């Protein structure tokens, strides 16, 4: 679900002012650190920034490069964000962007740092909706900082790779860690797009067999979800492209190959979203065509019934006139003759309609 963030609390403040997220999105701030190299790793949950190891100790340990991943969940405590900026030399405008959680995905260059803003998307298993959350990433020489709005994310696969030493994370630098975080975020885009694709296929089968009024609402819901994913996919593609071309020593040329693959993934997702939008448009047209066809059938049936009853109504009207000189009214067979004639007339018209293939 997409929330509208208000910036009213920043109105009139000077640039670089640190203002926490609004109360309805606030959560307690938690800190987690991973310090690792090719042979060892440590995981800690410091309560303050004073307990986080200095950057200098993260560059080398036991003659092996040492990488620090500092993950901050919850942005309501601006003091921790400020202390993080002081510890790692972050620009005030960067910290301001961290706290403004309504940015589109982007990449900014700072001295000795790269600043990346993107969106984590996850499916709500109960409602089928999409939850979006901004994550801000800072790449330094031997560290990556991540700032999230709320606890809970899609980054657990990266944490497991660090803990178990699988993949290339422990054998690579901080730039590869940044790539890994972005890659798992984009992988979750894949899961959402695949889920929406399955919903569209199921809806396509249902509309083809037994369309209902609720199908149009389902089409609108899926279209809204596709718009949500597409809103972040296109900027994410631009972000990956810029990461691949930005002139900086923080990203190794070997890592750029993986970033190029990341860009290909975002292109594929964007193309899939476009295809699904076209499919939804066709489904909506098919649904409207089916509704029009059913309405036409109903009107056709009502017209035939009206046509049959027009002569019958005329006959009833004639014999409903109050004239004295109507001889057949006084005949014993008069009622049965008229009713029989009306029945033969109705059946004859039905047979004629059948031959004309109007029924």
C-alpha positions in Angstrom: 0.0 0.0 0.0 1.3 3.4 -1.0 1.2 6.1 1.7 1.2 9.8 1.0 4.0 11.4 3.1 3.6 14.9 4.3 6.4 17.5 4.2 4.5 20.1 6.2 6.8 19.6 9.2 9.8 20.8 7.1 8.1 24.0 5.8 10.3 27.0 6.7 13.2 25.0 8.0 16.7 25.6 6.5 18.2 23.0 4.1 19.8 20.0 5.8 17.3 20.1 8.8 16.7 16.6 10.2 13.0 16.0 10.7 11.8 12.5 11.6 9.0 10.7 9.7 5.4 11.4 10.7 4.0 9.6 13.7 1.8 7.2 11.8 4.9 5.7 10.1 7.2 6.0 13.1 8.8 2.9 14.8 11.5 2.4 17.3 15.0 2.8 15.9 17.1 -0.4 15.9 20.8 -0.8 14.9 22.4 -4.0 13.5 25.9 -4.4 12.3 27.7 -7.1 10.3 31.5 -7.0 10.2 33.0 -9.6 7.9 35.9 -10.7 5.8 36.8 -13.8 3.9 37.5 -15.8 7.0 35.3 -14.4 9.8 32.2 -12.4 10.6 30.5 -10.8 13.6 26.9 -9.7 14.1 26.0 -7.2 16.7 22.9 -5.2 17.9 24.4 -2.0 19.4 22.0 0.3 21.2 23.9 3.5 20.3 26.3 4.6 17.7 29.0 4.7 20.3 29.0 0.9 20.3 29.5 0.7 16.5 33.1 0.0 15.5 35.0 2.9 14.0 35.5 3.0 10.3 39.2 2.6 10.7 38.9 -0.8 12.3 36.7 -2.0 9.4 39.4 -1.7 6.8 41.6 -4.6 7.7 41.6 -7.3 10.3 43.9 -10.4 10.4 45.5 -9.2 7.1 42.1 -9.6 5.3 39.9 -6.7 4.1 37.1 -6.1 6.6 33.7 -4.8 5.5 31.1 -3.2 7.8 27.4 -3.2 7.1 25.5 -0.9 9.4 21.7 -1.4 9.2 19.4 1.1 10.9 15.7 0.3 11.1 13.3 3.1 12.0 13.9 6.8 11.3 12.1 8.5 14.1 15.1 8.9 16.3 16.9 11.8 14.5 19.7 11.7 17.1 20.9 8.3 15.9 20.7 9.5 12.3 22.7 12.6 13.2 25.3 10.5 15.1 25.6 8.2 12.1 26.3 11.2 9.9 29.0 12.5 12.3 30.6 9.0 12.6 30.8 8.4 8.8 31.1 12.0 7.6 27.8 12.2 5.8 26.6 15.4 4.2 23.6 17.1 5.9 21.7 17.1 2.6 22.2 13.3 2.4 20.9 12.9 6.0 17.9 15.1 5.1 17.1 12.8 2.1 17.4 9.8 4.3 14.6 11.1 6.5 12.4 12.3 3.6 10.9 8.9 2.7 9.0 10.0 -0.4 11.9 10.1 -2.9 12.0 8.3 -6.2 15.0 5.9 -6.7 18.1 7.9 -7.4 21.9 7.9 -7.2 24.0 10.9 -5.9 27.7 11.3 -5.6 29.4 12.7 -2.6 33.1 12.9 -1.8 34.3 9.3 -1.0 30.7 8.1 -0.9 27.8 7.1 -3.2 24.2 7.7 -2.0 21.5 5.4 -3.3 17.7 5.7 -2.6 15.3 3.0 -3.8 12.1 1.3 -2.8 11.6 -2.1 -1.2 8.4 -3.8 -2.4 6.7 -6.8 -0.7 3.5 -8.6 -1.1 1.0 -8.6 1.7 0.0 -12.3 2.0 -3.4 -11.5 3.6 -4.7 -8.7 1.3 -2.6 -9.4 -1.8 -1.6 -5.7 -1.8 1.9 -4.2 -2.1 3.8 -2.6 0.8 6.4 -0.1 -0.3 9.2 1.2 1.9 12.1 3.5 1.2 15.6 2.3 1.8 18.6 4.6 1.6 22.1 3.1 1.0 25.5 4.8 1.5 28.5 3.2 -0.1 31.9 4.0 1.4 35.4 2.6 1.0 34.9 -0.3 3.4 31.3 0.0 4.5 27.7 0.2 3.5 25.0 2.0 5.5 21.4 1.2 5.1 18.5 3.2 6.5 15.0 1.7 6.6 11.6 3.2 7.6 10.4 0.2 9.6 11.7 -3.1 10.9 11.2 -6.1 8.5 12.6 -6.2 5.0 13.6 -8.4 2.1 17.3 -8.4 2.8 17.5 -11.6 4.9 19.0 -13.6 2.0 22.1 -11.3 2.1 22.4 -11.6 5.8 22.3 -15.4 5.5 25.1 -15.3 2.8 27.3 -13.3 5.2 26.5 -15.7 8.1 27.2 -18.9 6.2 29.9 -17.6 3.8 27.9 -18.5 0.7 28.1 -16.6 -2.6 30.7 -13.9 -3.3 29.7 -11.4 -0.5 32.4 -12.4 2.0 35.0 -12.5 -0.8 34.2 -9.1 -2.3 34.3 -5.5 -1.3 31.6 -3.1 0.0 30.6 -2.3 -3.6 29.5 -6.0 -4.1 27.5 -5.8 -0.8 25.7 -2.8 -2.2 25.0 -4.7 -5.4 23.7 -7.7 -3.4 21.3 -5.5 -1.5 19.9 -3.9 -4.7 19.8 -7.3 -6.4 17.6 -8.9 -3.7 15.3 -5.9 -3.8 14.9 -6.3 -7.5 14.4 -10.0 -7.1 11.4 -9.2 -4.9 10.1 -7.1 -7.8 10.2 -10.3 -9.8 8.1 -12.1 -7.2 5.5 -9.4 -7.2 5.3 -9.2 -11.0 5.1 -13.0 -11.3 2.3 -13.0 -8.8 0.4 -10.4 -10.7 1.0 -12.4 -13.9 -0.6 -15.4 -12.3 -3.6 -13.3 -11.2 -4.0 -12.0 -14.7 -3.9 -15.5 -16.2 -6.5 -16.8 -13.7 -8.7 -13.8 -14.4 -8.3 -14.4 -18.2 -9.6 -17.9 -17.7 -12.5 -16.8 -15.6 -13.6 -14.1 -17.9 -13.5 -16.6 -20.8 -15.8 -19.0 -19.0 -18.0 -17.1 -16.6 -17.4 -13.4 -16.4 -18.9 -11.5 -13.5 -19.4 -7.9 -12.3 -16.6 -8.4 -9.7 -14.1 -9.1 -12.5 -14.0 -5.4 -13.5 -13.0 -4.5 -10.0 -10.3 -7.1 -10.0 -8.9 -5.6 -13.2 -8.8 -2.2 -11.7 -7.0 -3.5 -8.5 -4.4 -5.4 -10.6 -3.8 -2.3 -12.8 -3.3 -0.2 -9.6 -0.7 -2.7 -8.4 1.1 -2.6 -11.7 1.2 1.2 -11.6 2.8 0.9 -8.1 5.5 -1.4 -9.3 6.1 0.5 -12.5 6.4 3.8 -10.6 9.7 2.4 -9.1 10.9 0.1 -11.8 11.7 2.8 -14.4 13.7 4.9 -12.0 15.4 1.8 -10.7 16.5 1.0 -14.3 17.9 4.5 -14.6 19.7 4.1 -11.2 21.3 0.8 -12.3 22.4 2.3 -15.6 24.0 5.3 -13.8 25.8 3.0 -11.3 27.3 1.2 -14.2 28.7 4.4 -15.8 29.5 6.6 -12.7 33.1 7.5 -12.5 34.2 6.4 -9.0 36.8 4.2 -7.5 34.2 2.8 -5.0 32.8 0.4 -7.6 35.2 -2.2 -9.0 35.0 -3.1 -12.7 34.1 -6.7 -11.8 31.2 -5.5 -9.8 30.0 -3.4 -12.7 29.3 -6.6 -14.7 26.9 -7.6 -12.0 25.3 -4.2 -12.0 24.8 -4.5 -15.7 22.9 -7.7 -15.1 20.9 -5.9 -12.5 20.0 -3.3 -15.1 18.9 -6.1 -17.5 16.6 -7.4 -14.8 14.9 -4.0 -14.3 14.4 -3.8 -18.1 12.8 -7.2 -18.1 10.5 -6.2 -15.3 9.5 -2.9 -17.0 8.7 -4.9 -20.2 6.7 -7.4 -18.3 4.7 -4.6 -16.6 4.0 -3.1 -20.1 2.8 -6.5 -21.4 0.6 -7.1 -18.4 -1.0 -3.6 -18.8 -1.8 -4.5 -22.4 -3.3 -7.8 -21.3 -5.5 -6.0 -18.7 -6.7 -3.6 -21.4 -7.6 -6.6 -23.6 -9.3 -8.3 -20.7 -11.3 -5.1 -19.9 -12.3 -4.8 -23.6 -13.3 -8.5 -23.6 -15.3 -8.0 -20.4 -17.2 -5.0 -21.8 -17.8 -6.9 -25.1 -19.2 -9.8 -23.1 -21.4 -7.5 -21.1 -22.7 -5.8 -24.3 -23.3 -9.2 -25.8 -25.4 -10.3 -22.8 -27.3 -7.1 -22.8 -28.0 -7.5 -26.5 -29.3 -11.0 -25.8 -31.5 -9.8 -23.0 -32.9 -7.0 -25.2 -33.4 -9.4 -28.0 -35.4 -11.7 -25.8 -37.5 -8.9 -24.4 -38.2 -7.6 -28.0 -39.4 -11.1 -29.1 -41.7 -11.4 -26.1 -43.1 -7.9 -26.8 -43.6 -8.8 -30.5 -45.5 -11.9 -29.6 -47.7 -10.1 -27.2 -48.5 -7.2 -29.5 -51.1 -9.1 -31.6 -52.4 -10.9 -28.5 -52.9 -7.6 -26.7 -54.7 -6.3 -29.8 -57.1 -9.2 -29.8 -57.8 -8.9 -26.1 -58.4 -5.2 -26.6 -60.9 -5.8 -29.4 -62.9 -8.1 -27.2 -62.7 -5.8 -24.3 -64.8 -3.2 -26.1 -68.3 -2.7 -24.8 -70.3 -3.3 -28.0 -73.7 -5.1 -27.8 -73.5 -6.6 -31.3 -70.5 -9.1 -30.9 -72.2 -12.4 -31.8 -69.2 -14.7 -30.9 -69.3 -13.5 -27.4 -72.6 -15.4 -26.9 -71.4 -18.6 -28.6 -70.5 -21.6 -26.5 -67.3 -22.1 -28.4 -66.4 -18.4 -28.6 -63.9 -18.3 -25.7 -62.2 -21.5 -26.7 -61.9 -20.4 -30.3 -60.3 -17.1 -29.4 -57.9 -18.7 -26.9 -57.0 -21.3 -29.5 -56.4 -18.7 -32.2 -54.2 -16.7 -29.8 -52.2 -19.9 -28.9 -51.7 -20.8 -32.6 -50.6 -17.3 -33.3 -48.1 -17.2 -30.5 -46.7 -20.6 -31.5 -46.6 -19.6 -35.1 -44.6 -16.5 -34.3 -42.1 -18.5 -32.2 -41.6 -21.0 -35.1 -41.0 -18.1 -37.5 -38.5 -16.5 -35.1 -36.8 -19.9 -34.8 -36.5 -20.3 -38.5 -35.1 -16.8 -38.8 -32.5 -17.8 -36.1 -33.6 -15.0 -33.8 -34.0 -17.6 -31.0 
